[in-house]
Amino acid sequence: MIHPKQKIQRFLSKHPKIETIIRTPDMLTETTLYIGFGISLAFTLFCIVSGLFENTIWFMTLGIYNFVLALIRLLAARSIWHQIHSTHSERKPARQSAHISKAVGIALLSVNLAFIGITAETIIRNHALHYHPFILFILVLFSVIRFIAYSVSSIRGRKEGATLNHAIRGINMTVALVSLYTTQTAVLDTYFPDELLRLILNLTASSLIFFGLLRIAVNLILSAQNDLAADTTGTPAK
């Protein structure tokens, strides 16, 4: 019986390009972003189709939101590609990363403000989504695992400056928090029949999630601005 590691090694030996991607951190990150870009586009299409049948405003809002996130992921992926193939000094890519991190922060802040405004109306009007218990279980499990994984990654890199990896973690945490938001609205609607209690819990949980979304975006902008200012004056960033 062939050991799983040997099977993997044989597969990689037959596909050297895949092996190169896996063993090169920047290329692996770039590939992951392209996959995330495709997933966001697929989910956007799902939301558009779903909006034609039910809860049009909510699904269209979620679809547009995911489409913007897909574009932000594409921006980060292209930036990593340019850095991999760049022949310039280390100083210019570092400054470019700060500019991209700031742009990502501004984009996330803008789209999150719009998203929060529309979803607040959804909460108040009690237009939550209904799921089958099995689907809801899968949704909760997936959202919690993704949130924990991205949270651990963000905590480990919290002292990092305005780098592309910092911006990517911000994007990932935004996706995780939005997934957590959609999950908690469905759970509350399913298991809390009292409308007033559901509204209070929904507003409380959503407020914490929305605060997290805004903090991620603002932190990206401030850290990038700090790094750019330090690069201009020649002093290290705090």
C-alpha positions, -999 to +999 in steps of 0.1 A: +000+000+000+014+034-010+017+060+017-004+091+012+027+113+013+043+092-015+011+096-036+013+133-031+050+134-040+044+113-072+016+137-082+037+167-076+066+152-096+043+148-125+031+184-122+061+206-115+042+238-119+018+228-091+048+219-069+065+252-076+033+270-065+029+250-033+066+255-023+067+293-031+047+312-005+040+343-027+028+322-056+007+301-032-009+333-018-015+346-054-032+313-064-053+313-033-065+349-041-074+338-076-094+309-062-111+333-037-118+356-066-136+328-085-156+318-054-167+353-049-179+356-085-197+323-082-214+334-051-223+367-068-240+348-096-259+327-070-271+358-052-283+374-084-302+343-094-317+339-059-327+376-059-349+369-089-371+346-068-369+358-032-358+387-010-344+407-040-329+436-021-310+414+003-296+390-023-287+418-047-269+437-019-250+405-009-242+399-046-228+433-052-209+432-020-192+399-029-185+412-064-166+441-049-147+418-027-138+397-057-123+428-074-103+436-043-090+401-042-080+404-078-062+436-071-042+420-044-034+389-066-022+411-094+000+431-070+016+400-057+022+388-093+040+421-101+061+418-069+072+383-078+083+394-112+097+428-101+134+435-105+133+468-085+148+474-051+131+463-019+121+499-010+098+505-039+077+472-035+074+481+002+060+515-006+038+500-033+024+475-008+015+503+016-004+521-012-022+489-021-030+482+016-044+518+019-065+513-013-079+480+000-087+497+033-106+526+016-124+502-007-135+480+023-145+510+043-167+523+015-184+490+007-189+481+043-206+514+051-230+508+022-235+472+033-241+481+069-267+507+059-288+483+038-285+453+061-296+474+091-328+480+072-330+442+066-327+435+103-353+461+113-378+448+088-370+412+098-362+400+063-340+372+074-333+341+053-348+307+061-327+276+057-333+239+061-318+227+095-292+205+077-280+234+055-280+257+085-258+232+104-233+231+075-234+269+073-228+274+110-199+249+110-183+264+079-186+300+092-172+292+126-142+273+113-134+300+088-138+327+114-115+309+138-089+302+111-088+338+098-088+352+134-058+331+143-040+343+112-048+379+119-037+377+155-003+362+145+003+390+120-012+419+140+021+437+144+028+436+107+029+469+088+011+478+057+021+448+036+001+428+011-003+400+035-017+424+060-043+436+034-051+400+024-058+391+061-081+421+063-100+409+032-102+374+046-115+386+080-141+408+062-154+378+043-154+357+075-173+384+095-199+388+067-204+350+066-208+351+104-234+378+101-255+360+075-253+328+097-263+345+129-294+361+113-305+327+100-299+310+134-318+337+153-347+336+129-349+298+132-345+292+169-359+325+185-396+328+177-400+359+199-397+388+175-386+414+200-359+392+216-347+382+181-345+419+171-325+428+202-301+398+198-297+405+161-290+442+166-264+434+194-246+407+174-247+426+142-234+458+159-203+439+171-197+424+136-202+457+119-178+473+144-152+446+135-157+453+097-151+491+102-121+485+124-105+462+099-108+488+071-097+518+093-067+498+106-056+491+071-058+527+061-040+540+093-012+514+092-006+522+055-006+559+061+018+554+090+042+533+068+040+558+040+048+587+063+077+568+078+091+560+044+089+597+034+107+610+065+131+581+067+120+572+103+108+538+113+070+533+117+057+529+152 
